[in-house]
Amino acid sequence: MNRIVFVFFLTCILLGISTNKNLSDIKNFSHYTKTTTQSLLVNNKINHNLKKLDTEKYNIDEGQSFETSFEGWGRAKFVSTDAMIEETPGNYFFLLDEQNYILYSFPKFYGNNWSGGDGLAAVAFKDVNKDGLKDVIIIAYVDSGAGPSIIEPFPIAGIYFQKENKTFTTLPELDQAINDKGHNQTIKDVIQYVSKQRINVQ
């Protein structure tokens, strides 16, 4: 009789342990499923809000588009384009992901203040103001006027400074000074001039 009671008692203990383990596994699986589902919903929501670059509107300059990385963005493709916006040609820049969705559209390029674009001379990525964030230097060729009054294309430089919130900004007064003083011929010219200036973009 005692043996039967002992066996019954032992069986109950083992069943209890097994049941607790199964309950624990079910809870863990439920948590995993919930977390995974939430992650997928968030990713789908993000991807749903992104748009692909309209290549019928923007012509990609493959020679001045590069795979690179930026703080806060990770690996991405910096894409240089030209387009006719409001009947005026200009240069426009984007960060794209692997599926060519637009992660970020850069602000208006300083060189777009002139009437016509004539291609890009150079694109470079460098921490120009020594704040630990990579910036973008652009040199484009532009022209001015139309018909008989058009002049030979000339270089215009502009810089996109990355901010702590990972967006980029321009400093029009600095861009103007770079070009007015003729430090726009090469990337080296731009860096040498800007490195001597006091810059605050935050």
Disulfide bonds with the S-S distance in Angstrom:
none
